[in-house]
Amino acid sequence: MSEERQNKLTYNEVRYRQALPYEIKIRMSETRLREFIGYYGEDGVAVSFSGGLDSTFALAFIRERYPRVKAVSVLAIECKQNIDLIMKTENVQPIPPRYSQKQVIEKFGFPVVSKKVAKALQALQNPTEKNAKIRNLALTGITSEGRKTKTYKLANKWRFLIKAPFKISNKCCYYMKETPIQNWCKANGYASIMATTVEESKSRLDGYCKRGGCNSFKGQGDSVPFSFWTRQDILRYIVEHNIEISQAYGEIKKDENGMYYNTGAQRTGYPVCMFGMEKDEPGNNRFQKLYYEDNRRWKQVIFDWGYKEVLDYFIENGFKNYQYYPVEILEKMELEKQKQEEGYQYTIEEILTNY
């Protein structure tokens, strides 16, 4: 039986929901929230709030209808601009992460490429009988039932990481964000609401199909009432309802085709996570930005936490966009190197200025 046939919802059913008119999606989400909050009570649910676009929209949408709903946030994993927004938002409960980023790296490994790729690489770096199926799937793209699938096959361009001289893991979000919020909600008797959308990733789509919809009343209870919304829907709602967003995202505007876009970062979150880094703007990636935005943290993660070894390994294997110095600093370093090789004699003024 195919994976999709085992799901409670098919991919086509989800795509149909994504294609529904904007106004219908608002009504659908209102219905899901009414069912969920009606069951647990307005004071019995908590919204996961990161300061990102999706969670900012979700919290505003919910509080327009249920103003007493609490928000919960793991501040330690967010960028400065998101933290600024979180801190000025009312009724937000800060939650500490289970482990710090440094502890996660030391215990499990570095977060590289994506959650899916990092999970495969962790298994391939640590072969056991228990992860034999995962390893076979990553290397061959063939499931334990003998089906071929490209989704979970490790792309050839990432296979050099199997023999990387450092540990790789996808555990950072799990220990720094997911479990802290889940554990807090469970300990304090709250059902949780999350702003995840299936548009984010294939794993989100699969999870939504398997659960069969937005609301789950099992265990502690959790809801994903905006799963079928698109980025365009969310940006439109933010504009139409004049919702304040993190300064990291810039402004929201319309292009000549009437499509919404934001002028700043497309994604935010923990600034030293390497998931999706290959998609960063060339010459202006997250670490090159961090060099100027928070040089103290940049030095900490690059030199104290071991990121230099990881990023250098990517660069050595042809991934030039994994550079961690800004372009202008690299150019200056290259010029200094050339001068030294040529036996250049520095003047007193140059020494005082540069050093």
Buried (B, 14 or more C-beta within 10 A) or exposed (E): EEBEEEBEBEBEBBEEBBEBEEEEBBEBBBEBBEBBBEBBEBEBBBBBBBBBBBBBBBBBBBBEEBEEBBBBBBBBBBBBBBBBBBEEBEBBBBBEBBBBBEEBBEEBBBBBBBBBBBBBBBBBBEEEEEBEEBBBBBBEBBBEEEEEEEEBBBEEEBBBBBEBEBBBBBBBBBBBBBBBBBEBBEEEEBBBBBBBBBBBBEBBBBBBBEBEBBBBEEEBBBBBBBBBBBBBBBBBBBBEEEBEBBBBBBEBEEEEEEEBBBEBBBBBBBBBBBBBBBEBEEEEBBBBBBBEBBEEBBEBBBEEBBBEEBBEBBBEEEBEBBBBBBEEBBEEEEEEEEEEEEEEEBEEEEEEEEE
